[in-house]
């Protein structure tokens, strides 16, 4: 199936959960935020969030920093 991942079309094997997608991509779920079809997904729901054909996924990495 084809999904949109961070703005780009990507072919993935389906069906698949958000947790499975992150594992497939080698992404540490503790260091990111995920938006699924314009909704932010809580980490506790990654296992139960199913990804379907045409879904839009945005993965954002947390970046450390701040004032010195």
Predicted model as a PDB file, atoms N, CA, C, CB and O in Angstrom, pLDDT in the B-factor column:
MODEL        1                                                                  
ATOM      1  N   UNK A   1       0.845  -1.173   0.000  1.00 95.00           N  
ATOM      2  CA  UNK A   1       0.000   0.000   0.000  1.00 95.00           C  
ATOM      3  C   UNK A   1       0.889   1.235   0.000  1.00 95.00           C  
ATOM      4  CB  UNK A   1      -0.961  -0.001   1.216  1.00 95.00           C  
ATOM      5  O   UNK A   1       2.056   1.171   0.387  1.00 95.00           O  
ATOM      6  N   UNK A   2       0.337   2.342  -0.430  1.00 97.00           N  
ATOM      7  CA  UNK A   2       1.086   3.594  -0.486  1.00 97.00           C  
ATOM      8  C   UNK A   2       0.535   4.561   0.555  1.00 97.00           C  
ATOM      9  CB  UNK A   2       1.018   4.219  -1.902  1.00 97.00           C  
ATOM     10  O   UNK A   2      -0.670   4.801   0.629  1.00 97.00           O  
ATOM     11  N   UNK A   3       1.448   5.110   1.361  1.00 97.00           N  
ATOM     12  CA  UNK A   3       1.101   6.141   2.338  1.00 97.00           C  
ATOM     13  C   UNK A   3       1.936   7.373   2.029  1.00 97.00           C  
ATOM     14  CB  UNK A   3       1.339   5.647   3.812  1.00 97.00           C  
ATOM     15  O   UNK A   3       2.873   7.312   1.233  1.00 97.00           O  
ATOM     16  N   UNK A   4       1.597   8.479   2.655  1.00 98.00           N  
ATOM     17  CA  UNK A   4       2.422   9.677   2.548  1.00 98.00           C  
ATOM     18  C   UNK A   4       3.164   9.821   3.877  1.00 98.00           C  
ATOM     19  CB  UNK A   4       1.552  10.965   2.218  1.00 98.00           C  
ATOM     20  O   UNK A   4       2.552   9.974   4.934  1.00 98.00           O  
ATOM     21  N   UNK A   5       4.482   9.769   3.801  1.00 97.00           N  
ATOM     22  CA  UNK A   5       5.327   9.848   4.988  1.00 97.00           C  
ATOM     23  C   UNK A   5       6.169  11.107   4.903  1.00 97.00           C  
ATOM     24  CB  UNK A   5       6.226   8.588   5.126  1.00 97.00           C  
ATOM     25  O   UNK A   5       7.029  11.238   4.032  1.00 97.00           O  
ATOM     26  N   UNK A   6       5.909  12.033   5.820  1.00 97.00           N  
ATOM     27  CA  UNK A   6       6.610  13.316   5.830  1.00 97.00           C  
ATOM     28  C   UNK A   6       6.580  13.978   4.453  1.00 97.00           C  
ATOM     29  CB  UNK A   6       8.057  13.124   6.287  1.00 97.00           C  
ATOM     30  O   UNK A   6       7.577  14.533   3.991  1.00 97.00           O  
ATOM     31  N   UNK A   7       5.405  13.907   3.807  1.00 97.00           N  
ATOM     32  CA  UNK A   7       5.200  14.598   2.538  1.00 97.00           C  
ATOM     33  C   UNK A   7       5.568  13.817   1.293  1.00 97.00           C  
ATOM     34  CB  UNK A   7       5.965  15.834   2.545  1.00 97.00           C  
ATOM     35  O   UNK A   7       5.326  14.287   0.182  1.00 97.00           O  
ATOM     36  N   UNK A   8       6.154  12.618   1.450  1.00 97.00           N  
ATOM     37  CA  UNK A   8       6.577  11.828   0.297  1.00 97.00           C  
ATOM     38  C   UNK A   8       5.799  10.518   0.218  1.00 97.00           C  
ATOM     39  CB  UNK A   8       8.083  11.545   0.365  1.00 97.00           C  
ATOM     40  O   UNK A   8       5.535   9.902   1.250  1.00 97.00           O  
ATOM     41  N   UNK A   9       5.427  10.082  -0.984  1.00 98.00           N  
ATOM     42  CA  UNK A   9       4.769   8.782  -1.115  1.00 98.00           C  
ATOM     43  C   UNK A   9       5.752   7.655  -0.815  1.00 98.00           C  
ATOM     44  CB  UNK A   9       4.177   8.614  -2.530  1.00 98.00           C  
ATOM     45  O   UNK A   9       6.888   7.660  -1.289  1.00 98.00           O  
ATOM     46  N   UNK A  10       5.297   6.692  -0.020  1.00 96.00           N  
ATOM     47  CA  UNK A  10       6.135   5.555   0.372  1.00 96.00           C  
ATOM     48  C   UNK A  10       5.291   4.291   0.284  1.00 96.00           C  
ATOM     49  CB  UNK A  10       6.720   5.742   1.820  1.00 96.00           C  
ATOM     50  O   UNK A  10       4.152   4.266   0.751  1.00 96.00           O  
ATOM     51  N   UNK A  11       5.850   3.239  -0.317  1.00 96.00           N  
ATOM     52  CA  UNK A  11       5.170   1.948  -0.367  1.00 96.00           C  
ATOM     53  C   UNK A  11       5.583   1.123   0.843  1.00 96.00           C  
ATOM     54  CB  UNK A  11       5.496   1.193  -1.687  1.00 96.00           C  
ATOM     55  O   UNK A  11       6.772   0.961   1.121  1.00 96.00           O  
ATOM     56  N   UNK A  12       4.594   0.604   1.559  1.00 94.00           N  
ATOM     57  CA  UNK A  12       4.829  -0.252   2.722  1.00 94.00           C  
ATOM     58  C   UNK A  12       3.912  -1.464   2.620  1.00 94.00           C  
ATOM     59  CB  UNK A  12       4.586   0.525   4.062  1.00 94.00           C  
ATOM     60  O   UNK A  12       2.867  -1.413   1.971  1.00 94.00           O  
ATOM     61  N   UNK A  13       4.312  -2.548   3.265  1.00 90.00           N  
ATOM     62  CA  UNK A  13       3.460  -3.733   3.323  1.00 90.00           C  
ATOM     63  C   UNK A  13       2.356  -3.482   4.333  1.00 90.00           C  
ATOM     64  CB  UNK A  13       4.279  -5.007   3.696  1.00 90.00           C  
ATOM     65  O   UNK A  13       2.620  -2.966   5.419  1.00 90.00           O  
ATOM     66  N   UNK A  14       1.156  -3.829   4.005  1.00 82.00           N  
ATOM     67  CA  UNK A  14       0.047  -3.627   4.927  1.00 82.00           C  
ATOM     68  C   UNK A  14      -0.677  -4.934   5.154  1.00 82.00           C  
ATOM     69  CB  UNK A  14      -0.920  -2.564   4.400  1.00 82.00           C  
ATOM     70  O   UNK A  14      -0.432  -5.893   4.422  1.00 82.00           O  
ATOM     71  N   UNK A  15      -1.543  -5.013   6.118  1.00 87.00           N  
ATOM     72  CA  UNK A  15      -1.859  -3.964   7.101  1.00 87.00           C  
ATOM     73  C   UNK A  15      -0.723  -3.802   8.106  1.00 87.00           C  
ATOM     74  CB  UNK A  15      -3.173  -4.292   7.840  1.00 87.00           C  
ATOM     75  O   UNK A  15       0.139  -4.668   8.253  1.00 87.00           O  
ATOM     76  N   UNK A  16      -0.756  -2.666   8.789  1.00 94.00           N  
ATOM     77  CA  UNK A  16       0.363  -2.330   9.643  1.00 94.00           C  
ATOM     78  C   UNK A  16      -0.090  -1.325  10.693  1.00 94.00           C  
ATOM     79  CB  UNK A  16       1.537  -1.772   8.817  1.00 94.00           C  
ATOM     80  O   UNK A  16      -0.948  -0.478  10.443  1.00 94.00           O  
ATOM     81  N   UNK A  17       0.513  -1.442  11.882  1.00 97.00           N  
ATOM     82  CA  UNK A  17       0.227  -0.472  12.942  1.00 97.00           C  
ATOM     83  C   UNK A  17       1.301   0.603  12.929  1.00 97.00           C  
ATOM     84  CB  UNK A  17       0.156  -1.163  14.337  1.00 97.00           C  
ATOM     85  O   UNK A  17       2.339   0.456  12.283  1.00 97.00           O  
ATOM     86  N   UNK A  18       1.044   1.660  13.634  1.00 97.00           N  
ATOM     87  CA  UNK A  18       2.026   2.732  13.737  1.00 97.00           C  
ATOM     88  C   UNK A  18       3.304   2.216  14.392  1.00 97.00           C  
ATOM     89  CB  UNK A  18       1.452   3.918  14.535  1.00 97.00           C  
ATOM     90  O   UNK A  18       4.401   2.576  13.964  1.00 97.00           O  
ATOM     91  N   UNK A  19       3.183   1.385  15.416  1.00 96.00           N  
ATOM     92  CA  UNK A  19       4.369   0.799  16.058  1.00 96.00           C  
ATOM     93  C   UNK A  19       5.189  -0.018  15.066  1.00 96.00           C  
ATOM     94  CB  UNK A  19       3.955  -0.084  17.244  1.00 96.00           C  
ATOM     95  O   UNK A  19       6.417   0.072  15.049  1.00 96.00           O  
ATOM     96  N   UNK A  20       4.513  -0.812  14.241  1.00 96.00           N  
ATOM     97  CA  UNK A  20       5.212  -1.635  13.250  1.00 96.00           C  
ATOM     98  C   UNK A  20       5.917  -0.766  12.218  1.00 96.00           C  
ATOM     99  CB  UNK A  20       4.232  -2.585  12.553  1.00 96.00           C  
ATOM    100  O   UNK A  20       7.030  -1.083  11.800  1.00 96.00           O  
ATOM    101  N   UNK A  21       5.281   0.326  11.803  1.00 96.00           N  
ATOM    102  CA  UNK A  21       5.913   1.238  10.847  1.00 96.00           C  
ATOM    103  C   UNK A  21       7.175   1.845  11.442  1.00 96.00           C  
ATOM    104  CB  UNK A  21       4.934   2.350  10.431  1.00 96.00           C  
ATOM    105  O   UNK A  21       8.212   1.897  10.780  1.00 96.00           O  
ATOM    106  N   UNK A  22       7.095   2.300  12.677  1.00 96.00           N  
ATOM    107  CA  UNK A  22       8.264   2.900  13.322  1.00 96.00           C  
ATOM    108  C   UNK A  22       9.395   1.887  13.447  1.00 96.00           C  
ATOM    109  CB  UNK A  22       7.893   3.449  14.705  1.00 96.00           C  
ATOM    110  O   UNK A  22      10.557   2.224  13.221  1.00 96.00           O  
ATOM    111  N   UNK A  23       9.065   0.652  13.804  1.00 95.00           N  
ATOM    112  CA  UNK A  23      10.082  -0.400  13.897  1.00 95.00           C  
ATOM    113  C   UNK A  23      10.703  -0.656  12.531  1.00 95.00           C  
ATOM    114  CB  UNK A  23       9.473  -1.703  14.460  1.00 95.00           C  
ATOM    115  O   UNK A  23      11.921  -0.798  12.420  1.00 95.00           O  
ATOM    116  N   UNK A  24       9.877  -0.717  11.493  1.00 93.00           N  
ATOM    117  CA  UNK A  24      10.362  -0.931  10.127  1.00 93.00           C  
ATOM    118  C   UNK A  24      11.324   0.185   9.703  1.00 93.00           C  
ATOM    119  CB  UNK A  24       9.176  -1.009   9.144  1.00 93.00           C  
ATOM    120  O   UNK A  24      12.308  -0.063   9.006  1.00 93.00           O  
ATOM    121  N   UNK A  25      11.029   1.408  10.131  1.00 93.00           N  
ATOM    122  CA  UNK A  25      11.865   2.556   9.780  1.00 93.00           C  
ATOM    123  C   UNK A  25      13.075   2.711  10.702  1.00 93.00           C  
ATOM    124  CB  UNK A  25      11.038   3.821   9.817  1.00 93.00           C  
ATOM    125  O   UNK A  25      13.957   3.527  10.433  1.00 93.00           O  
ATOM    126  N   UNK A  26      13.123   1.930  11.790  1.00 94.00           N  
ATOM    127  CA  UNK A  26      14.222   2.035  12.744  1.00 94.00           C  
ATOM    128  C   UNK A  26      14.156   3.298  13.584  1.00 94.00           C  
ATOM    129  CB  UNK A  26      15.533   1.988  12.018  1.00 94.00           C  
ATOM    130  O   UNK A  26      15.187   3.845  13.976  1.00 94.00           O  
ATOM    131  N   UNK A  27      12.938   3.763  13.861  1.00 93.00           N  
ATOM    132  CA  UNK A  27      12.732   5.000  14.604  1.00 93.00           C  
ATOM    133  C   UNK A  27      12.429   4.676  16.066  1.00 93.00           C  
ATOM    134  CB  UNK A  27      11.585   5.834  13.979  1.00 93.00           C  
ATOM    135  O   UNK A  27      11.566   3.846  16.352  1.00 93.00           O  
ATOM    136  N   UNK A  28      13.131   5.324  16.984  1.00 92.00           N  
ATOM    137  CA  UNK A  28      12.903   5.157  18.418  1.00 92.00           C  
ATOM    138  C   UNK A  28      11.662   5.963  18.803  1.00 92.00           C  
ATOM    139  CB  UNK A  28      14.156   5.611  19.252  1.00 92.00           C  
ATOM    140  O   UNK A  28      11.691   7.192  18.727  1.00 92.00           O  
ATOM    141  N   UNK A  29      10.579   5.310  19.213  1.00 92.00           N  
ATOM    142  CA  UNK A  29       9.336   6.029  19.506  1.00 92.00           C  
ATOM    143  C   UNK A  29       9.432   6.977  20.704  1.00 92.00           C  
ATOM    144  CB  UNK A  29       8.237   5.041  19.752  1.00 92.00           C  
ATOM    145  O   UNK A  29       8.556   7.821  20.889  1.00 92.00           O  
ATOM    146  N   UNK A  30      10.468   6.852  21.508  1.00 90.00           N  
ATOM    147  CA  UNK A  30      10.622   7.739  22.671  1.00 90.00           C  
ATOM    148  C   UNK A  30      11.141   9.110  22.284  1.00 90.00           C  
ATOM    149  CB  UNK A  30      11.558   7.115  23.687  1.00 90.00           C  
ATOM    150  O   UNK A  30      11.084  10.038  23.091  1.00 90.00           O  
ATOM    151  N   UNK A  31      11.645   9.260  21.069  1.00 88.00           N  
ATOM    152  CA  UNK A  31      12.299  10.504  20.673  1.00 88.00           C  
ATOM    153  C   UNK A  31      11.565  11.264  19.571  1.00 88.00           C  
ATOM    154  CB  UNK A  31      13.692  10.211  20.222  1.00 88.00           C  
ATOM    155  O   UNK A  31      12.129  12.157  18.938  1.00 88.00           O  
ATOM    156  N   UNK A  32      10.302  10.901  19.349  1.00 94.00           N  
ATOM    157  CA  UNK A  32       9.558  11.502  18.244  1.00 94.00           C  
ATOM    158  C   UNK A  32       8.130  11.840  18.653  1.00 94.00           C  
ATOM    159  CB  UNK A  32       9.546  10.563  17.040  1.00 94.00           C  
ATOM    160  O   UNK A  32       7.646  11.420  19.704  1.00 94.00           O  
ATOM    161  N   UNK A  33       7.475  12.605  17.801  1.00 95.00           N  
ATOM    162  CA  UNK A  33       6.031  12.805  17.863  1.00 95.00           C  
ATOM    163  C   UNK A  33       5.486  12.375  16.512  1.00 95.00           C  
ATOM    164  CB  UNK A  33       5.648  14.308  18.205  1.00 95.00           C  
ATOM    165  O   UNK A  33       6.149  12.546  15.489  1.00 95.00           O  
ATOM    166  N   UNK A  34       4.271  11.814  16.503  1.00 97.00           N  
ATOM    167  CA  UNK A  34       3.690  11.313  15.265  1.00 97.00           C  
ATOM    168  C   UNK A  34       2.307  11.913  15.058  1.00 97.00           C  
ATOM    169  CB  UNK A  34       3.614   9.776  15.280  1.00 97.00           C  
ATOM    170  O   UNK A  34       1.490  11.988  15.976  1.00 97.00           O  
ATOM    171  N   UNK A  35       2.073  12.337  13.820  1.00 97.00           N  
ATOM    172  CA  UNK A  35       0.763  12.810  13.400  1.00 97.00           C  
ATOM    173  C   UNK A  35       0.233  11.826  12.360  1.00 97.00           C  
ATOM    174  CB  UNK A  35       0.833  14.275  12.827  1.00 97.00           C  
ATOM    175  O   UNK A  35       0.921  11.494  11.395  1.00 97.00           O  
ATOM    176  N   UNK A  36      -0.995  11.367  12.571  1.00 98.00           N  
ATOM    177  CA  UNK A  36      -1.641  10.423  11.658  1.00 98.00           C  
ATOM    178  C   UNK A  36      -2.904  11.079  11.131  1.00 98.00           C  
ATOM    179  CB  UNK A  36      -1.963   9.059  12.366  1.00 98.00           C  
ATOM    180  O   UNK A  36      -3.842  11.333  11.887  1.00 98.00           O  
ATOM    181  N   UNK A  37      -2.928  11.351   9.839  1.00 98.00           N  
ATOM    182  CA  UNK A  37      -4.080  12.019   9.211  1.00 98.00           C  
ATOM    183  C   UNK A  37      -4.473  13.280   9.969  1.00 98.00           C  
ATOM    184  CB  UNK A  37      -5.279  11.063   9.137  1.00 98.00           C  
ATOM    185  O   UNK A  37      -5.641  13.491  10.296  1.00 98.00           O  
ATOM    186  N   UNK A  38      -3.469  14.117  10.243  1.00 96.00           N  
ATOM    187  CA  UNK A  38      -3.624  15.433  10.866  1.00 96.00           C  
ATOM    188  C   UNK A  38      -3.959  15.392  12.358  1.00 96.00           C  
ATOM    189  CB  UNK A  38      -4.692  16.191  10.152  1.00 96.00           C  
ATOM    190  O   UNK A  38      -4.280  16.427  12.941  1.00 96.00           O  
ATOM    191  N   UNK A  39      -3.890  14.207  12.990  1.00 97.00           N  
ATOM    192  CA  UNK A  39      -4.133  14.077  14.425  1.00 97.00           C  
ATOM    193  C   UNK A  39      -2.879  13.576  15.115  1.00 97.00           C  
ATOM    194  CB  UNK A  39      -5.316  13.127  14.701  1.00 97.00           C  
ATOM    195  O   UNK A  39      -2.290  12.580  14.695  1.00 97.00           O  
ATOM    196  N   UNK A  40      -2.462  14.268  16.185  1.00 96.00           N  
ATOM    197  CA  UNK A  40      -1.313  13.824  16.957  1.00 96.00           C  
ATOM    198  C   UNK A  40      -1.711  12.551  17.704  1.00 96.00           C  
ATOM    199  CB  UNK A  40      -0.824  14.938  17.946  1.00 96.00           C  
ATOM    200  O   UNK A  40      -2.772  12.490  18.325  1.00 96.00           O  
ATOM    201  N   UNK A  41      -0.847  11.536  17.636  1.00 97.00           N  
ATOM    202  CA  UNK A  41      -1.123  10.246  18.268  1.00 97.00           C  
ATOM    203  C   UNK A  41      -0.306  10.138  19.545  1.00 97.00           C  
ATOM    204  CB  UNK A  41      -0.802   9.065  17.304  1.00 97.00           C  
ATOM    205  O   UNK A  41       0.901  10.379  19.539  1.00 97.00           O  
ATOM    206  N   UNK A  42      -0.967   9.775  20.640  1.00 96.00           N  
ATOM    207  CA  UNK A  42      -0.261   9.533  21.900  1.00 96.00           C  
ATOM    208  C   UNK A  42       0.530   8.244  21.774  1.00 96.00           C  
ATOM    209  CB  UNK A  42      -1.252   9.460  23.103  1.00 96.00           C  
ATOM    210  O   UNK A  42       0.081   7.290  21.138  1.00 96.00           O  
ATOM    211  N   UNK A  43       1.709   8.217  22.381  1.00 95.00           N  
ATOM    212  CA  UNK A  43       2.583   7.043  22.297  1.00 95.00           C  
ATOM    213  C   UNK A  43       1.857   5.774  22.754  1.00 95.00           C  
ATOM    214  CB  UNK A  43       3.847   7.259  23.144  1.00 95.00           C  
ATOM    215  O   UNK A  43       2.088   4.697  22.205  1.00 95.00           O  
ATOM    216  N   UNK A  44       0.993   5.895  23.743  1.00 96.00           N  
ATOM    217  CA  UNK A  44       0.246   4.733  24.247  1.00 96.00           C  
ATOM    218  C   UNK A  44      -0.668   4.126  23.179  1.00 96.00           C  
ATOM    219  CB  UNK A  44      -0.585   5.134  25.466  1.00 96.00           C  
ATOM    220  O   UNK A  44      -1.082   2.975  23.308  1.00 96.00           O  
ATOM    221  N   UNK A  45      -0.984   4.880  22.137  1.00 97.00           N  
ATOM    222  CA  UNK A  45      -1.877   4.398  21.083  1.00 97.00           C  
ATOM    223  C   UNK A  45      -1.155   3.922  19.824  1.00 97.00           C  
ATOM    224  CB  UNK A  45      -2.837   5.480  20.714  1.00 97.00           C  
ATOM    225  O   UNK A  45      -1.814   3.554  18.852  1.00 97.00           O  
ATOM    226  N   UNK A  46       0.173   3.919  19.815  1.00 97.00           N  
ATOM    227  CA  UNK A  46       0.917   3.500  18.623  1.00 97.00           C  
ATOM    228  C   UNK A  46       0.586   2.059  18.225  1.00 97.00           C  
ATOM    229  CB  UNK A  46       2.422   3.639  18.868  1.00 97.00           C  
ATOM    230  O   UNK A  46       0.459   1.757  17.039  1.00 97.00           O  
ATOM    231  N   UNK A  47       0.443   1.159  19.227  1.00 97.00           N  
ATOM    232  CA  UNK A  47       0.158  -0.252  18.925  1.00 97.00           C  
ATOM    233  C   UNK A  47      -1.227  -0.457  18.333  1.00 97.00           C  
ATOM    234  CB  UNK A  47       0.294  -1.087  20.178  1.00 97.00           C  
ATOM    235  O   UNK A  47      -1.438  -1.400  17.570  1.00 97.00           O  
ATOM    236  N   UNK A  48      -2.162   0.403  18.669  1.00 97.00           N  
ATOM    237  CA  UNK A  48      -3.543   0.208  18.216  1.00 97.00           C  
ATOM    238  C   UNK A  48      -3.918   1.090  17.026  1.00 97.00           C  
ATOM    239  CB  UNK A  48      -4.492   0.477  19.355  1.00 97.00           C  
ATOM    240  O   UNK A  48      -5.026   0.978  16.500  1.00 97.00           O  
ATOM    241  N   UNK A  49      -3.013   1.961  16.599  1.00 97.00           N  
ATOM    242  CA  UNK A  49      -3.300   2.835  15.460  1.00 97.00           C  
ATOM    243  C   UNK A  49      -2.945   2.115  14.167  1.00 97.00           C  
ATOM    244  CB  UNK A  49      -2.519   4.173  15.572  1.00 97.00           C  
ATOM    245  O   UNK A  49      -1.772   1.866  13.889  1.00 97.00           O  
ATOM    246  N   UNK A  50      -3.957   1.784  13.380  1.00 97.00           N  
ATOM    247  CA  UNK A  50      -3.750   1.077  12.118  1.00 97.00           C  
ATOM    248  C   UNK A  50      -3.549   2.068  10.980  1.00 97.00           C  
ATOM    249  CB  UNK A  50      -4.939   0.150  11.814  1.00 97.00           C  
ATOM    250  O   UNK A  50      -4.234   3.087  10.886  1.00 97.00           O  
ATOM    251  N   UNK A  51      -2.599   1.745  10.127  1.00 97.00           N  
ATOM    252  CA  UNK A  51      -2.306   2.571   8.962  1.00 97.00           C  
ATOM    253  C   UNK A  51      -2.926   1.902   7.748  1.00 97.00           C  
ATOM    254  CB  UNK A  51      -0.765   2.775   8.772  1.00 97.00           C  
ATOM    255  O   UNK A  51      -2.787   0.697   7.539  1.00 97.00           O  
ATOM    256  N   UNK A  52      -3.612   2.713   6.953  1.00 96.00           N  
ATOM    257  CA  UNK A  52      -4.302   2.197   5.773  1.00 96.00           C  
ATOM    258  C   UNK A  52      -3.825   2.927   4.516  1.00 96.00           C  
ATOM    259  CB  UNK A  52      -5.833   2.342   5.932  1.00 96.00           C  
ATOM    260  O   UNK A  52      -3.168   3.967   4.583  1.00 96.00           O  
ATOM    261  N   UNK A  53      -4.170   2.360   3.399  1.00 96.00           N  
ATOM    262  CA  UNK A  53      -3.846   2.946   2.087  1.00 96.00           C  
ATOM    263  C   UNK A  53      -4.218   4.423   2.071  1.00 96.00           C  
ATOM    264  CB  UNK A  53      -4.585   2.192   0.944  1.00 96.00           C  
ATOM    265  O   UNK A  53      -5.332   4.798   2.439  1.00 96.00           O  
ATOM    266  N   UNK A  54      -3.274   5.257   1.642  1.00 96.00           N  
ATOM    267  CA  UNK A  54      -3.524   6.679   1.481  1.00 96.00           C  
ATOM    268  C   UNK A  54      -3.375   7.520   2.737  1.00 96.00           C  
ATOM    269  CB  UNK A  54      -4.868   6.862   0.957  1.00 96.00           C  
ATOM    270  O   UNK A  54      -3.516   8.742   2.680  1.00 96.00           O  
ATOM    271  N   UNK A  55      -3.089   6.883   3.883  1.00 97.00           N  
ATOM    272  CA  UNK A  55      -2.937   7.652   5.120  1.00 97.00           C  
ATOM    273  C   UNK A  55      -1.732   8.578   5.041  1.00 97.00           C  
ATOM    274  CB  UNK A  55      -2.799   6.712   6.323  1.00 97.00           C  
ATOM    275  O   UNK A  55      -0.777   8.329   4.305  1.00 97.00           O  
ATOM    276  N   UNK A  56      -1.804   9.652   5.820  1.00 98.00           N  
ATOM    277  CA  UNK A  56      -0.709  10.608   5.916  1.00 98.00           C  
ATOM    278  C   UNK A  56      -0.071  10.502   7.294  1.00 98.00           C  
ATOM    279  CB  UNK A  56      -1.207  12.052   5.648  1.00 98.00           C  
ATOM    280  O   UNK A  56      -0.750  10.608   8.315  1.00 98.00           O  
ATOM    281  N   UNK A  57       1.244  10.291   7.309  1.00 98.00           N  
ATOM    282  CA  UNK A  57       1.993  10.164   8.552  1.00 98.00           C  
ATOM    283  C   UNK A  57       3.092  11.220   8.550  1.00 98.00           C  
ATOM    284  CB  UNK A  57       2.588   8.725   8.716  1.00 98.00           C  
ATOM    285  O   UNK A  57       3.837  11.357   7.579  1.00 98.00           O  
ATOM    286  N   UNK A  58       3.182  11.955   9.639  1.00 98.00           N  
ATOM    287  CA  UNK A  58       4.281  12.907   9.843  1.00 98.00           C  
ATOM    288  C   UNK A  58       5.023  12.480  11.095  1.00 98.00           C  
ATOM    289  CB  UNK A  58       3.758  14.391   9.968  1.00 98.00           C  
ATOM    290  O   UNK A  58       4.417  12.305  12.152  1.00 98.00           O  
ATOM    291  N   UNK A  59       6.320  12.314  10.980  1.00 97.00           N  
ATOM    292  CA  UNK A  59       7.160  11.954  12.119  1.00 97.00           C  
ATOM    293  C   UNK A  59       8.101  13.117  12.374  1.00 97.00           C  
ATOM    294  CB  UNK A  59       7.953  10.621  11.861  1.00 97.00           C  
ATOM    295  O   UNK A  59       8.833  13.545  11.482  1.00 97.00           O  
ATOM    296  N   UNK A  60       8.075  13.625  13.597  1.00 94.00           N  
ATOM    297  CA  UNK A  60       8.880  14.785  13.966  1.00 94.00           C  
ATOM    298  C   UNK A  60       9.828  14.366  15.085  1.00 94.00           C  
ATOM    299  CB  UNK A  60       7.977  15.992  14.408  1.00 94.00           C  
ATOM    300  O   UNK A  60       9.399  13.827  16.105  1.00 94.00           O  
ATOM    301  N   UNK A  61      11.123  14.619  14.884  1.00 88.00           N  
ATOM    302  CA  UNK A  61      12.124  14.325  15.906  1.00 88.00           C  
ATOM    303  C   UNK A  61      12.221  15.458  16.912  1.00 88.00           C  
ATOM    304  CB  UNK A  61      13.487  14.074  15.264  1.00 88.00           C  
ATOM    305  O   UNK A  61      12.166  16.634  16.551  1.00 88.00           O  
ATOM    306  N   UNK A  62      12.367  15.092  18.176  1.00 75.00           N  
ATOM    307  CA  UNK A  62      12.615  16.083  19.206  1.00 75.00           C  
ATOM    308  C   UNK A  62      14.072  16.514  19.097  1.00 75.00           C  
ATOM    309  CB  UNK A  62      12.289  15.522  20.629  1.00 75.00           C  
ATOM    310  O   UNK A  62      14.964  15.689  18.898  1.00 75.00           O  
ATOM    311  N   UNK A  63      14.302  17.813  19.229  1.00 71.00           N  
ATOM    312  CA  UNK A  63      15.656  18.350  19.143  1.00 71.00           C  
ATOM    313  C   UNK A  63      15.949  19.067  20.463  1.00 71.00           C  
ATOM    314  CB  UNK A  63      15.817  19.324  17.907  1.00 71.00           C  
ATOM    315  O   UNK A  63      15.193  19.937  20.896  1.00 71.00           O  
ATOM    316  N   UNK A  64      17.044  18.688  21.081  1.00 68.00           N  
ATOM    317  CA  UNK A  64      17.439  19.347  22.330  1.00 68.00           C  
ATOM    318  C   UNK A  64      18.007  20.719  22.044  1.00 68.00           C  
ATOM    319  CB  UNK A  64      18.464  18.500  23.097  1.00 68.00           C  
ATOM    320  O   UNK A  64      18.408  21.028  20.922  1.00 68.00           O  
ATOM    321  N   UNK A  65      18.032  21.517  23.062  1.00 67.00           N  
ATOM    322  CA  UNK A  65      18.592  22.861  22.907  1.00 67.00           C  
ATOM    323  C   UNK A  65      17.973  23.795  23.923  1.00 67.00           C  
ATOM    324  CB  UNK A  65      18.365  23.395  21.480  1.00 67.00           C  
ATOM    325  O   UNK A  65      17.275  23.367  24.843  1.00 67.00           O  
ATOM    326  N   UNK A  66      18.229  25.017  23.752  1.00 64.00           N  
ATOM    327  CA  UNK A  66      17.669  25.998  24.662  1.00 64.00           C  
ATOM    328  C   UNK A  66      18.667  27.086  24.951  1.00 64.00           C  
ATOM    329  CB  UNK A  66      17.224  25.342  25.949  1.00 64.00           C  
ATOM    330  O   UNK A  66      19.645  27.266  24.226  1.00 64.00           O  
ATOM    331  N   UNK A  67      18.412  27.799  26.002  1.00 68.00           N  
ATOM    332  CA  UNK A  67      19.300  28.910  26.371  1.00 68.00           C  
ATOM    333  C   UNK A  67      20.522  28.414  27.087  1.00 68.00           C  
ATOM    334  CB  UNK A  67      18.573  29.917  27.242  1.00 68.00           C  
ATOM    335  O   UNK A  67      20.531  27.352  27.709  1.00 68.00           O  
ATOM    336  N   UNK A  68      21.556  29.221  26.978  1.00 64.00           N  
ATOM    337  CA  UNK A  68      22.795  28.906  27.695  1.00 64.00           C  
ATOM    338  C   UNK A  68      23.030  29.912  28.768  1.00 64.00           C  
ATOM    339  CB  UNK A  68      23.989  28.861  26.752  1.00 64.00           C  
ATOM    340  O   UNK A  68      24.024  29.825  29.489  1.00 64.00           O  
TER     341      UNK A  68                                                      
ENDMDL                                                                          
END                                                                             
